[in-house]
Amino acid sequence: MDEDFDEFGNYIPQEYSESEPDVSRSDVSEAWEDEQTKIIDVQVEHYQQDTQDISKSLLPKDNSSGPESVPESSAPENWLYQSGLMQIPELIRNVAVCGPCRQGKTSLLSLLNCNSSLGTIELQRNITIYPKFYSFLTRTVEYKSFVFNFVDTPGHEDFMDFKDRCLNLSDGQLYVIDVVEGRFPLSNIDRRVPTIIVVNKLDRLLTELRLPPKQASLRIFALIQELEANIEDVVFMSAKFQFSFTLKSMRNLYTRYSVNVPALNEISTFTDYIMEPIYKLVSCGMIGNRPEAVVLLESLGIKVSTKEWKSEYDDRIRLILKRYFEFENVMQPLVEKIVEFLPSPKLSPRIELSTQLVINYNNKLFSIRKSHDSVSSSDIHFPITGNLNIKIESSYPGCWYLTPYEGEIITTNIEPYVKVGIENIAVNEESTTSLIHSLNRLSLIFPSLDFTTEDNGDVMLKGLGELYLDCVLFELKQLHDYKIKVGRPFPQYYETVHSNSNCTYPTSSDNGNFEVLVSAAPLGKDNKDHVTGALISSYNGNILFFSGYNNESLENLIDSKSIEAVISGFQWCCAQGPLLEEPLLNVQFSIQEIKCSANTSQILPTMRRACYAAVISAGARIMEPYNKLSCISSLAGGKAVYKEVEKRSGEIISDSPVEGTNLYIIESLVPTVDIFGLSVDIMCHMDVRDQSRIAIEFSDWRCIDSDPLDISQRVEKLKPSEATSYARDIMLKTRKRKGLYGDVNLKNYLDTSVQELFYEQ
């Protein structure tokens, strides 16, 4: 074999041997004729174009995604015993599993014997989109049984509305966090319910960072200090190596060896009694069947057979750690901590919650509720695992249950800030009506989804982000089979003022029966939390109000019907401002003068016109949303963040290293109008081996400095606008898209008799 290669490893071709038989040309032609006779019956056709109809998709429709198909499950083997325990609220724990994206929340539930059932779209995107409910029976080390009801919440920043609803249904939460990445993004933990911190992925300290035991302990203590948590209330685990422990479980482990262990909440003792033994056990699993590993394991009473030594190193490590901790369940320390620390439904605040979530179960909408009393109905289901439910006769006190949706109004405190327009290709009344009906159903399933129908027939969707709207569009296209055109996403805008209005002339109706003078001013930061006014209106959670008259003084001036018309005109102005027909934000209106007769026919449009004049004279401005982009990567990957953020008019607000690692967290603020596709552009510049992660979340609303009513600013077509003409560019393009042609001028909202006097002033 070595004779075929030279000294440099190059192959030496063999010389031609005369002893080998020659192949004549006639033999080749005869073989070719034989092959032609075999395929003579094959018909060859040539097509110049695709004959498939353009309205039909190339890929078949997939109905296995999302909450559309929720099969009904048969009762598990221990259901009779579990249903009996569910009659006792003290033995129930309702827990929400929360945390950032890709921290191991679903893997944690898999270790708790929760069979996760992700949809096709979730498997493709490798994230959890819809909340998953699980219920199972477990027991403590004292063999006392409990019923755990878990909900797996999405970790992506665009699905925070699902997380908010799940926390309302729960009595406690498990906050899962990566020990290497830490609190990323740097947002506060929602502690409205009792919280247990679960530090996951301890294996990364050994296999990736390769930190020594003392440095690993310092990293863990730095993370706990960053989270402002008590180490006694923290659960440590590794979903990859399938082990978990708490300080209490480690103390109990050492009592079996009659070892007096000091307090483990110090770095030195934590290193000596916890991290070093785990490091040695993992090292034994990595090096394999060697004498030093066998001797160490036998001294701890751990026996590994020859067949087990031949398995993969991951399997060997799991086996060794499982026999070391000797738990019936690898997550037994977590079970003990939940029973000890999290309250039962009986001890939690007794608040009768309304509908929090809506799911599509067998093409029928069901509400997910929580009740402290038993509720009987002919159509009640109980979530068992994932999307599998079981039909029950009545709900259990303190547990979640599914009941048919009865049209309750579901409100949310999370406001959508991203829009996208869609157009129905099948332009007919039946298809349009069906599309609106499907959007109404989806707006119940997605809590923060909102939509409006434009005058030209297009539908405008509003959501919490690009991925959020993409999932909604997937539901429309794949599951509901609609042929729609989708536009480019763009941000939601608000209108506001930056000074006090200088208009001192009242606005009168055409019939002369109503006259009002309204002034506008910006709402100060100190007044946002202490609003005092007579007529208060809340539009999408924004504070807008009248001041100057209280209800009693208004009733002395005008009758009750006129007051309703005045408030309706005010709310009309708040919902559709004069610049873009977008809502107003942080504006206060004061009624200076008001005169009204018994005729209320023209009060509403006159009141709206007076508010418009007050807003324009107070220096109308446009507010745009900003997103906070957080990126965790190595030093080389951070250069791409600086480069792309600078291209998109963003600013870097922080750049700090992650203690004990080679990673850096970079935070920046970018306008929402430039945020679309930014994460993809950044990841294209990074190395595949660099385990970088990007999180984009809403930051705040900011006022654009330029004046949208400055006609001296020129707006160029197909060119980026300058800073001085940015607001006017937004106003003109938005008005053109909505069909609001023409510029905005104050004279359009003033009476004809006072227009000349106002401009002279």
C-alpha positions in Angstrom: 0.0 0.0 0.0 2.9 2.4 0.8 4.4 1.7 -2.6 1.6 3.6 -4.3 2.7 6.9 -2.7 6.0 8.9 -2.8 7.9 10.4 0.1 5.6 13.5 0.1 2.4 11.5 0.2 1.5 12.0 -3.5 -0.1 9.2 -5.4 2.1 7.4 -8.0 0.0 6.5 -11.1 0.4 2.9 -12.2 2.0 2.2 -15.6 0.0 0.6 -18.4 0.4 -3.2 -18.4 0.2 -5.0 -21.8 -1.2 -8.1 -20.0 -4.5 -6.2 -19.4 -7.2 -6.9 -22.0 -7.8 -4.1 -24.6 -11.3 -2.7 -25.1 -12.0 -2.1 -28.8 -14.2 0.6 -30.3 -16.7 -2.0 -31.6 -17.3 -3.4 -28.1 -18.1 0.1 -26.8 -20.6 0.7 -29.7 -22.3 -2.6 -29.1 -22.7 -1.8 -25.4 -24.1 1.6 -26.2 -26.7 0.1 -28.6 -27.8 -2.4 -25.9 -28.4 0.5 -23.5 -30.4 2.4 -26.1 -32.7 -0.6 -26.6 -33.5 -0.6 -22.8 -34.7 3.0 -22.7 -36.4 3.2 -26.1 -39.9 3.3 -24.4 -39.0 6.4 -22.4 -40.8 9.6 -23.6 -38.9 12.9 -23.1 -40.9 16.1 -22.8 -39.7 19.7 -22.8 -41.5 22.5 -21.0 -40.6 26.2 -21.4 -42.6 27.5 -18.4 -44.3 26.4 -15.2 -47.9 25.2 -15.8 -48.9 25.5 -12.1 -51.3 28.2 -11.3 -49.7 31.2 -9.6 -52.4 31.2 -6.9 -51.3 27.8 -5.7 -48.3 27.6 -3.3 -45.3 25.4 -4.2 -45.3 23.8 -0.7 -48.4 22.0 0.6 -50.4 23.5 3.4 -49.3 22.5 6.9 -51.9 22.5 9.6 -49.7 21.1 12.3 -48.4 24.5 13.5 -49.6 26.8 16.3 -52.6 26.3 18.5 -54.9 25.2 15.7 -54.8 21.4 16.3 -55.1 20.7 20.0 -56.0 17.0 20.4 -57.9 15.7 23.3 -55.9 13.4 25.5 -57.0 10.3 27.4 -56.6 10.3 31.2 -53.1 9.3 32.4 -52.6 6.3 34.6 -52.5 8.2 37.9 -55.2 10.7 36.9 -57.7 9.3 39.5 -55.2 9.9 42.3 -54.0 13.3 40.9 -57.6 14.6 40.5 -58.2 13.7 44.1 -55.2 15.7 45.3 -56.3 18.6 43.1 -59.3 19.0 45.4 -56.9 20.2 48.1 -55.5 23.6 47.2 -52.6 23.2 49.8 -51.1 20.5 47.6 -51.1 22.5 44.4 -48.4 24.8 43.0 -49.1 27.0 40.0 -45.7 28.0 38.6 -44.6 30.1 35.5 -41.3 29.2 34.0 -39.8 32.6 32.8 -36.5 33.9 31.6 -34.7 35.2 28.5 -34.6 33.4 25.2 -32.5 30.2 24.9 -31.8 29.8 28.6 -33.1 26.3 28.9 -36.7 26.7 30.1 -38.2 24.0 27.9 -35.2 21.7 28.7 -35.9 22.2 32.4 -39.5 21.1 31.9 -38.3 18.1 29.9 -36.3 17.0 32.9 -39.4 17.2 35.0 -41.1 14.6 32.8 -43.1 17.2 30.9 -43.3 16.0 27.3 -43.0 19.2 25.3 -45.0 19.4 22.1 -43.7 22.3 19.9 -45.4 23.2 16.7 -43.7 23.2 13.3 -43.1 27.0 13.3 -41.6 26.7 16.8 -39.3 23.9 15.8 -38.1 25.8 12.7 -37.4 29.0 14.7 -36.0 27.0 17.7 -38.0 29.2 20.1 -41.2 28.9 22.2 -43.9 31.1 20.8 -47.1 30.0 22.5 -47.4 29.2 26.2 -47.5 25.5 27.0 -49.4 24.2 30.1 -48.3 21.1 32.0 -49.7 19.3 35.0 -48.1 16.3 36.6 -47.9 14.5 40.0 -44.7 14.5 42.0 -43.5 13.8 45.5 -40.9 15.1 48.0 -38.2 13.2 49.7 -40.6 12.6 52.6 -42.9 10.9 50.0 -45.6 13.6 50.2 -47.4 14.0 46.9 -48.0 17.4 45.2 -49.6 18.5 42.0 -47.4 20.9 39.9 -49.0 23.0 37.2 -46.4 24.6 35.0 -46.6 27.0 32.1 -43.7 27.4 29.8 -43.6 31.1 28.7 -41.9 32.5 25.6 -38.6 34.1 26.3 -38.3 36.2 23.2 -38.7 40.0 23.7 -41.5 40.2 21.1 -43.8 37.9 23.1 -43.7 39.6 26.5 -47.5 39.9 26.4 -47.8 36.1 26.8 -45.4 36.2 29.7 -47.4 39.0 31.4 -50.6 37.0 31.1 -49.0 33.8 32.4 -47.7 35.6 35.5 -51.2 36.8 36.2 -52.3 33.1 36.3 -49.5 31.9 38.4 -48.7 31.9 42.2 -44.9 31.9 41.6 -42.3 31.7 39.0 -39.0 30.0 38.1 -36.6 32.5 36.5 -34.1 30.5 34.5 -30.8 32.2 33.6 -27.6 31.1 31.9 -24.6 31.2 34.3 -22.3 32.4 31.5 -24.5 35.1 29.9 -26.0 36.2 33.1 -28.9 38.7 33.1 -29.1 39.3 29.4 -30.7 41.5 28.3 -30.1 43.8 31.2 -33.8 44.2 32.2 -35.4 43.9 35.6 -37.0 40.7 36.8 -40.7 40.9 37.2 -41.1 40.0 40.9 -44.9 40.5 41.2 -45.0 36.8 42.4 -42.5 34.9 44.6 -39.5 34.0 42.5 -36.9 31.2 42.5 -33.7 31.8 40.6 -32.6 28.8 38.6 -28.9 29.1 37.4 -28.7 26.8 34.4 -25.9 25.6 32.1 -23.2 25.0 34.7 -21.6 22.7 32.2 -20.5 25.8 30.2 -18.1 26.8 33.0 -16.3 23.5 32.6 -16.5 22.6 28.9 -16.5 26.1 27.2 -14.8 28.6 29.5 -12.7 25.9 31.3 -12.6 27.9 34.4 -10.9 26.4 37.5 -13.3 25.7 40.5 -12.5 28.9 42.4 -13.0 31.1 39.3 -16.3 29.3 38.5 -17.4 29.9 42.1 -16.6 33.6 41.7 -18.6 33.8 38.5 -21.6 32.2 40.2 -21.4 34.5 43.2 -21.1 37.6 40.9 -24.2 36.5 39.1 -26.2 36.0 42.3 -25.1 39.4 43.5 -26.1 40.9 40.1 -29.6 39.4 40.5 -29.9 40.6 44.0 -30.9 37.2 45.2 -30.3 35.1 48.3 -28.1 32.1 47.5 -30.2 30.0 49.8 -33.2 30.5 47.3 -31.2 29.6 44.2 -31.3 26.3 42.4 -28.2 25.2 40.4 -28.6 22.9 37.4 -27.3 21.7 34.1 -29.9 20.6 31.5 -27.1 19.1 29.4 -25.6 16.9 32.1 -29.0 16.4 33.8 -28.2 17.3 37.4 -29.4 19.9 39.9 -28.6 20.9 43.5 -29.3 23.5 46.2 -27.2 24.3 49.2 -29.6 22.4 51.4 -29.5 19.3 49.2 -25.6 19.4 49.3 -25.7 19.6 53.1 -28.0 16.5 53.2 -25.6 14.7 50.8 -22.6 15.2 53.0 -24.5 14.0 56.1 -24.5 10.6 54.6 -20.7 10.5 54.9 -20.8 12.0 58.5 -18.9 15.1 57.4 -19.4 18.3 59.4 -19.9 20.9 56.6 -19.6 24.6 57.4 -21.9 27.2 55.9 -21.8 26.8 52.1 -22.7 30.4 51.3 -19.0 31.5 51.3 -16.8 31.3 48.3 -14.1 29.1 49.9 -16.5 26.4 51.2 -18.7 26.6 48.1 -15.5 25.8 46.1 -14.2 23.0 48.3 -17.4 21.2 49.0 -19.4 21.7 45.8 -17.5 22.9 42.7 -14.3 20.7 43.2 -16.3 17.4 43.6 -18.4 18.2 40.5 -15.3 19.0 38.5 -13.6 15.7 39.5 -16.7 13.7 38.6 -17.0 15.4 35.2 -13.3 14.8 34.6 -13.8 11.1 35.4 -16.5 11.0 32.8 -14.4 12.7 30.2 -11.2 10.7 30.5 -13.0 7.4 30.4 -12.0 4.0 31.9 -8.7 4.8 33.5 -7.4 3.5 36.8 -7.4 6.9 38.5 -11.0 7.5 37.5 -12.1 4.0 38.6 -10.4 4.4 42.0 -12.0 7.8 42.7 -15.5 6.6 41.7 -15.3 3.4 43.7 -14.2 5.4 46.8 -17.6 7.3 46.4 -19.5 4.1 45.9 -20.1 4.7 42.2 -19.7 1.6 40.0 -19.6 1.9 36.2 -19.6 -1.2 34.1 -17.4 -1.9 31.1 -20.3 -1.4 28.7 -21.1 2.0 30.3 -17.5 3.1 30.0 -17.7 2.6 26.2 -20.6 5.1 25.8 -20.2 8.7 24.8 -18.7 11.1 27.3 -21.9 13.0 27.8 -23.7 9.8 28.7 -20.9 8.8 31.1 -21.0 12.2 32.9 -24.8 12.0 33.2 -24.6 8.5 34.6 -21.8 9.4 37.1 -23.6 12.5 38.4 -26.9 10.7 38.7 -25.4 8.0 40.9 -23.5 10.5 42.9 -26.5 12.6 43.9 -28.8 9.5 44.3 -32.0 11.4 43.6 -35.1 9.7 42.5 -35.6 12.5 40.1 -32.7 14.6 38.7 -34.8 17.7 39.5 -35.6 16.6 43.1 -33.9 19.7 44.6 -36.0 22.0 42.5 -39.1 20.1 43.6 -38.2 20.6 47.2 -37.5 24.3 46.7 -40.9 24.8 45.0 -42.8 23.1 47.8 -40.9 25.1 50.4 -40.7 28.6 48.9 -43.6 29.1 46.5 -47.1 29.5 48.0 -50.2 27.4 47.2 -53.3 28.9 45.7 -54.9 29.1 49.1 -52.1 31.3 50.4 -51.9 33.5 47.3 -54.1 36.7 47.1 -57.7 35.6 46.5 -58.4 37.5 43.3 -60.9 36.2 40.9 -59.1 36.6 37.6 -60.9 37.1 34.3 -59.9 35.6 31.0 -56.1 35.9 30.6 -55.4 33.8 27.5 -57.4 32.4 24.6 -56.4 29.4 22.6 -57.9 27.7 19.5 -59.0 24.2 20.5 -60.5 22.1 17.8 -61.4 25.2 15.8 -63.2 26.7 18.8 -62.0 29.5 21.1 -61.4 28.6 24.7 -60.5 30.8 27.6 -57.8 29.9 30.1 -58.8 31.0 33.6 -58.0 30.4 37.2 -60.7 30.1 39.8 -60.5 29.7 43.6 -63.9 27.9 43.6 -65.1 24.9 41.7 -66.9 25.8 38.4 -69.2 23.3 36.7 -69.9 23.2 33.0 -70.6 20.8 30.2 -67.5 21.8 28.2 -64.5 22.3 30.6 -61.0 21.0 29.8 -57.9 20.7 31.9 -54.4 21.1 30.4 -52.3 17.9 31.0 -49.2 18.4 28.9 -48.3 20.8 26.1 -51.3 21.0 23.8 -53.0 17.9 25.2 -56.1 18.5 27.3 -58.6 16.3 29.1 -62.3 16.9 29.5 -63.5 17.2 33.1 -66.9 17.8 34.7 -65.9 20.7 36.9 -62.8 22.9 37.5 -60.6 22.3 40.5 -60.1 25.0 43.1 -57.0 27.0 42.5 -56.1 25.3 39.2 -56.2 26.5 35.6 -59.0 25.3 33.3 -60.3 25.9 29.8 -63.8 27.0 29.2 -65.5 28.2 25.9 -64.8 31.9 25.1 -67.8 34.0 25.8 -66.7 37.3 24.2 -65.0 38.9 27.2 -63.0 42.0 26.4 -59.3 41.3 27.1 -57.1 44.4 27.8 -53.4 44.6 27.9 -50.9 47.0 29.3 -48.3 46.3 26.7 -48.7 48.7 23.7 -47.8 47.6 20.1 -45.4 49.9 18.3 -44.7 48.2 15.0 -47.1 48.3 12.0 -47.4 46.3 8.8 -49.9 46.7 6.0 -51.6 43.7 4.2 -53.7 43.6 1.1 -56.2 40.8 0.3 -55.5 39.5 -3.2 -59.0 38.1 -3.6 -61.0 41.4 -3.8 -64.5 40.3 -2.9 -66.8 41.0 -0.1 -66.9 37.4 1.2 -63.1 37.0 1.3 -62.7 40.4 3.0 -65.3 39.6 5.7 -63.6 36.2 6.3 -60.2 37.9 6.7 -61.6 40.4 9.2 -63.2 37.5 11.1 -59.8 35.6 11.2 -58.0 38.7 12.4 -60.5 39.1 15.2 -59.8 35.5 16.3 -56.0 36.1 16.1 -56.3 39.3 18.1 -57.7 37.2 20.9 -54.9 34.6 20.7 -52.2 37.2 20.4 -53.0 39.6 23.3 -51.2 42.7 21.9 -52.3 42.3 18.3 -54.4 45.2 17.0 -55.6 46.0 13.5 -57.5 48.7 11.7 -59.1 48.8 8.2 -58.1 51.7 6.0 -60.5 53.5 3.6 -58.9 51.8 0.6 -59.6 48.3 2.0 -56.1 47.6 3.2 -55.6 46.2 6.8 -53.0 47.7 9.1 -51.6 45.2 11.7 -49.9 46.4 14.9 -47.7 44.2 17.1 -44.8 44.1 19.5 -42.1 43.5 16.9 -41.0 42.1 13.6 -41.1 38.4 14.7 -44.5 38.9 16.5 -46.1 40.1 13.2 -44.3 37.5 11.2 -46.0 34.8 13.3 -49.4 36.4 12.9 -48.9 36.5 9.1 -47.8 32.8 9.2 -51.1 32.0 10.8 -53.0 33.9 8.1 -51.1 32.4 5.2 -50.5 28.8 6.2 -53.3 28.0 8.6 -56.1 30.2 7.4 -55.0 29.9 3.7 -55.3 33.6 2.7 -53.7 35.1 -0.3 -52.4 38.4 0.9 -49.7 40.9 0.0 -47.5 42.1 2.8 -45.9 45.5 2.9 -42.7 46.6 4.7 -42.9 47.1 8.5 -42.8 50.6 9.9 -43.1 52.1 13.4 -46.1 53.6 15.2 -45.9 57.4 15.6 -47.5 59.7 18.1 -48.2 63.4 18.1 -47.4 65.9 20.8 -46.6 69.5 21.5 -43.5 71.2 22.8 -44.8 74.6 24.1 -48.0 76.4 25.2 -50.5 77.4 22.6 -50.8 81.0 21.7 -54.2 81.0 20.1 -56.6 83.4 22.0 -59.5 83.2 19.6 -62.4 80.9 20.2 -63.8 78.4 17.7 -67.5 78.7 16.8 -69.8 76.2 15.1 -71.4 77.1 11.8 -74.8 77.6 13.3 -73.4 79.8 16.1 -74.9 77.7 18.9 -71.5 76.6 20.3 -68.3 78.5 21.0 -65.2 77.2 22.8 -61.6 78.3 23.4 -59.1 75.5 24.1 -55.4 75.8 24.9 -52.8 73.0 24.8 -49.6 72.5 26.7 -47.1 69.7 27.2 -47.7 67.4 30.1 -44.8 67.8 32.6 -43.1 64.8 34.0 -44.1 65.7 37.5 -47.8 65.7 36.5 -47.9 62.4 34.8 -48.3 60.5 38.1 -50.5 63.1 39.7 -53.2 64.0 37.2 -55.9 66.3 38.5 -58.7 67.2 36.1 -62.4 67.0 35.5 -62.7 65.2 32.2 -60.1 62.4 32.1 -59.7 60.2 29.0 -57.2 57.3 28.7 -56.4 56.3 25.1 -54.2 53.2 25.0 -52.8 54.0 28.4 -51.7 57.5 27.5 -52.6 60.4 29.8 -54.7 63.2 28.3 -57.1 65.3 30.2 -59.0 68.6 30.5 -58.3 71.1 33.2 -59.7 74.5 34.0 -63.3 73.3 34.8 -64.5 70.6 37.0 -67.6 68.5 36.5 -69.7 70.8 38.7 -68.8 74.0 36.9 -69.3 72.4 33.5 -72.8 71.2 34.5 -73.6 74.8 35.5 -72.6 76.0 32.1 -73.9 73.3 29.7 -76.3 70.4 30.1 -75.4 66.7 30.3 -75.9 66.0 26.6 -73.6 68.8 25.7 -70.9 67.4 28.1 -71.0 64.1 26.3 -70.6 65.7 22.9 -67.7 67.8 24.3 -65.9 64.7 25.6 -66.5 62.8 22.3 -64.9 65.6 20.4 -62.0 65.7 22.7 -61.5 61.9 22.4 -61.8 62.2 18.6 -58.8 64.6 18.7 -56.9 62.3 21.1 -57.3 59.3 18.8 -56.5 61.1 15.5 -54.2 64.1 15.7 -54.0 66.9 13.1 -50.6 65.9 11.6 -50.8 62.2 10.9 -54.2 61.1 12.3 -52.2 59.3 15.0 -52.9 59.3 18.7 -51.7 62.2 20.9 -49.3 61.6 23.7 -48.4 63.7 26.8 -50.7 66.7 26.0 -53.0 68.6 28.4 -56.0 70.6 27.2 -57.6 73.5 29.1 -61.0 74.9 28.4 -60.7 78.7 28.7 -64.1 79.7 27.5 -67.2 77.8 26.6 -70.7 78.9 25.4 -73.4 76.4 24.4 -77.1 76.4 23.6 -79.6 73.6 23.8 -78.8 72.4 20.3 -75.9 69.9 20.3 -75.8 69.1 16.6 -72.4 70.7 15.8 -70.6 70.4 19.2 -68.5 67.3 18.3 -66.8 68.6 15.1 -66.4 72.1 16.6 -64.7 70.7 19.7 -62.4 68.6 17.5 -61.5 71.6 15.4 -60.7 73.7 18.5 -58.4 71.0 19.9 -56.6 70.8 16.5 -56.1 74.5 16.5 -54.7 74.3 20.1 -52.3 71.5 19.2 -50.9 73.3 16.0 -50.5 76.6 17.8 -48.6 74.9 20.6 -45.9 73.7 18.3 -47.0 70.2 17.0 -44.3 67.6 17.0 -44.0 63.9 16.1 -42.8 61.2 18.5 -41.1 58.0 17.3 -40.3 54.8 19.2 -36.8 53.7 20.1 -35.5 50.2 20.6 -32.8 49.0 22.9 -30.5 46.6 21.2 -28.4 44.3 23.5 -25.7 42.1 22.1 -23.5 39.6 24.0 -20.5 38.4 22.0 -16.7 38.3 22.1 -14.5 41.3 21.5 -14.2 40.6 17.8 -18.0 40.4 17.4 -18.5 43.7 19.1 -16.9 45.6 16.3 -19.8 44.6 14.0 -22.3 46.1 16.5 -20.5 49.4 16.5 -20.4 49.4 12.7 -24.0 48.6 12.0 -25.5 50.8 14.8 -23.6 53.8 13.5 -25.1 53.2 10.0 -28.6 53.2 11.4 -28.5 56.5 13.4 -28.1 54.7 16.7 -25.9 55.4 19.7 -24.0 53.1 22.0 -25.0 53.6 25.6 -22.9 50.9 27.4 -20.1 48.4 26.7 -19.1 46.3 29.6 -17.5 42.8 30.0 -19.2 39.9 31.6 -17.3 39.1 34.8 -15.4 35.8 34.6 -15.9 35.3 30.9 -14.5 36.4 27.5 -17.9 38.0 26.6 -19.0 41.6 26.4 -22.5 43.1 26.6 -23.1 46.1 24.3 -26.2 48.1 24.6 -27.4 50.7 22.1 -30.4 52.8 21.3 -31.7 52.6 17.7 -34.8 54.3 16.1 -37.5 51.7 15.4 -37.6 52.8 11.8 -34.0 51.6 11.4 -34.2 48.5 13.5 -35.7 46.1 11.0 -33.1 43.6 9.8 -30.4 45.0 12.0 -29.9 41.7 13.9 -29.4 39.8 10.7 -26.8 42.3 9.4 -24.9 42.1 12.7 -24.8 38.3 12.7 -23.5 38.2 9.1 -20.3 39.9 10.3 -19.7 37.5 13.2 -17.9 34.2 13.3 -20.1 31.1 13.4 -18.1 29.8 16.3 -18.8 33.0 18.3 -21.9 32.2 20.3 -23.3 35.7 20.0 -26.9 36.6 20.8 -28.9 39.7 20.1 -32.0 41.0 22.0 -34.2 43.9 20.8 -36.8 45.4 23.1 -38.8 48.5 23.3 -37.1 51.4 25.1 -39.1 54.7 25.0 -40.8 57.4 22.9 -38.7 60.4 21.8 -39.7 63.6 20.2 -38.2 64.5 16.8 -36.5 67.8 17.1 -37.4 69.2 13.7 -40.6 71.0 12.9 -43.0 69.0 10.7 -44.9 72.3 9.7 -41.7 74.1 8.5 -42.5 74.6 4.7 -39.0 75.9 4.1 -37.6 72.4 4.5 -37.3 70.5 1.2 -38.0 66.8 1.1 -36.0 64.9 -1.5 -37.5 61.8 -3.1 -35.7 58.5 -2.9 -33.0 60.0 -0.7 -32.5 59.9 3.1 -33.8 63.1 4.7 -31.6 65.4 6.8 -32.1 66.0 10.5 -33.8 69.3 9.9 -36.4 67.9 7.5 -36.8 64.4 9.1 -40.2 65.2 10.8 -41.6 66.8 7.7 -40.6 63.9 5.6 -42.4 61.5 8.0 -45.5 63.7 7.9 -45.8 64.1 4.2 -45.1 60.4 3.4 -47.5 59.2 6.1 -50.3 61.5 4.9 -49.8 60.4 1.3 -50.0 56.7 2.4 -53.2 57.4 4.2 -54.7 59.4 1.4 -54.5 62.7 3.3 -53.3 64.9 0.6 -52.3 68.5 1.3 -50.3 70.2 3.9 -51.4 71.0 7.5 -52.2 74.6 8.2 -53.6 76.4 11.2 -56.0 78.5 9.1 -58.0 75.3 8.2 -59.2 75.0 11.8 -59.8 78.7 12.6 -62.9 80.7 11.9 -62.8 82.7 8.8 -63.4 85.9 10.7 -60.4 85.5 12.9 -57.8 84.1 10.5 -56.5 87.5 9.4 -56.4 88.8 13.1 -54.4 85.7 14.2 -51.7 86.1 11.5 -51.4 89.8 12.2 -50.8 89.0 15.8 
